[in-house]
Amino acid sequence: MTKLAIRLLTLAMLTLALTAAPVVSVVYAAPDSDPPPPPDKKKKKSSEVRPSTQETAFATGYRAAYAAIYDRHDYASAIEQLKALGRDDSAAVANLIGYSYRQLGDYKVSQIWYERALKADPTHVKTWQYYGLWQVEQGNRESAQYHLNKIAALAGSSSEEYRSLAAALEKPPGTGLVY
């Protein structure tokens, strides 16, 4: 029950932060709307309702890195911020690191982080989308189609992630993607 309360509180805080932030218009790669991943800690007492200082610091740091990526396009800074959180083994964090490296043009390192994210959580839909866009950019259309099928199985073909990757695949090979 406590984990559920913490998750709901974290989701509520992230939702509040996202609704207060300016809207960013993105063509293919919509921002990762996943809340910060929950900490891997010991079970808390059921009487404890507020998140710990460590959890609050993580959520604040995650939001700052998120803003660096999607609001300011400061990918190098975001990578450092995300790594400093000490949770780069979580899918949400590893995916954002991979996305940032991809935006900086470091495709090899980006691939490592996407694979790390999927190893941490094979059902992380946003990673399947971003890694699928990576595949399109690399000319690996069959692999991108595999990623699209995976998204369909996980989130359905009406999901934003599916539509984004499907639109990228519909473009002729060699066409640059717009972010």
N, C-alpha and C positions, 0 to 999 in steps of 0.2 A: 504494500500500500504506500509506503514511504517513497519508494522508487517512482511510483506512478505520480505522486504529488510533486516530486522534484522535477520529473519530466514535464508535467503540465505547467509548472511554474516557469521552467526554462523556456518552454514553447510560448507561453504568454509574454514573457519578457522579450523574446526575439520578435514575436509578432508586433508588439508595441514599438520596438525599435525600428522594425521594417516599415511600419505604417507611418511613423513620424519622419522617416528618411525620404528624400526626394525620389521620385520615380525615375528609373533608368530605362530608357528604351533600347532594347537589344534585339537584333534581328534573328540570330540563330542560337546563340548560347545564352540563354536566360540565366540570371544569377542563381546560384545554389540556394534554394530557400529552406534547406534543412536547418533545423536548430542546431546549436552547438551540441556535439555528442556528449552523452552523460559520462561522468567520470567513472573510472574503474577503481572503486574504493570499497572499503568494508561496509557492511550494512549499517545504516544509521538507526538511532533510537527512534521509535515510532512517535515520541513526543517532540522530536526536532522537526520544525516546519520550515524554517528559513534555510536557504542554501548557505553553505559555508563560505568563508572568505575566499578560499581557494577556488570554489566553483564560480563565485561571482567574478573573480579576477579572470578566470578562463573565459567566461561568457563575454566579459568586457573586451578582452584581448581578441577573441574570435570576431566580435563585431567590428573592432578597429581594423583588423586585417581584411574583413569582408568589404568594408568601406574603401580601403586602399585599393582593392581589386576593382570593384564595380563602380565606384563613384569617381575615384581619382586615376584609375588605370596605372597605379604605382605598384607594379608587379614585384619588382625586386624588394621593395620595402615589405610588401605583404608576405613574401616568402620568409623573410627573417622574422617577422612577427608571428607567423604560424609555427615556425620551427621553435621559437622561444616558448611557445605554450607547453611544449613537452608532451603533446598528444598527437604527434604526427603518425602514429600507428592507427588512428581512427580514420574511417573512410571519408568523413566530411572534411577533415583537415588535410589528409593526403590528397584528396581530389582537388582541393583549392590550390595546393602547392603544385600539383601537376598542371592545372589550368594556367597558373601564373608562369611556370616555365614554358608552356606552350606559347603563351602570348609573347614571351621574350624570344621565341624562336629556337629554344633549346629542346628539340623534339626527343632526343634520346633520354634526357633526364626526365622530361615530362612523362614519357612512357613508363619509366621506372615507378614514378609516383602513382600513375593511374593503376598500374598492376598491383602496387602496394595497397591502394584503396580497395580494389576488388578482392584482394586476399583478406583484408580486414572485414569486408562486408560484401559478399557476392550479390547482394540484392540492392546495392546502392544505385538507384536509377540514374541519378545525376552523373555518376562516374561513367556508367554505360553510355550516356549521351555524350559527354565531353570526350571520352576515349573514342567513341564512334566518329565524332567530328575530327579528331586527330587522325583517324584512319582515312577519312575522306581527304584531308589535307595532304596525306602521304601517298594518295593514289591507290589505297587499299580498299577499293569499293566492296569487294566480297566480304572482307572483315567488317567493314562498316555496316553492311547488310545484316551480318550476324548480330552486331550490337543492336541494330534496330529491332530485330526479331526478339532479342533478349528484353528490350524495353517493353515491347508489346506484351510479352508474357508476364512481366513484372507489374507494369502500370497501365497497360492497355494502349490501344492505338489512338485514343483521343487525348492522351496526356500531352502536355507541353513538350516534354523531352522527346517523345516519339515524333511529334509534328516537326520539331526543330531538325532532328537528324534526317527525317524523311525529305524535308525541303532541301537540305544540303545534298542529299543523294540524287534528287531530281535534276540538279544543275549539271550541265555537261562537265566532263572531266577537265581539269585545268582551270576551272572557274574559281576565282578567289572567293573565299567566304567573307562575309561582312559581319563584324561584331559591334 
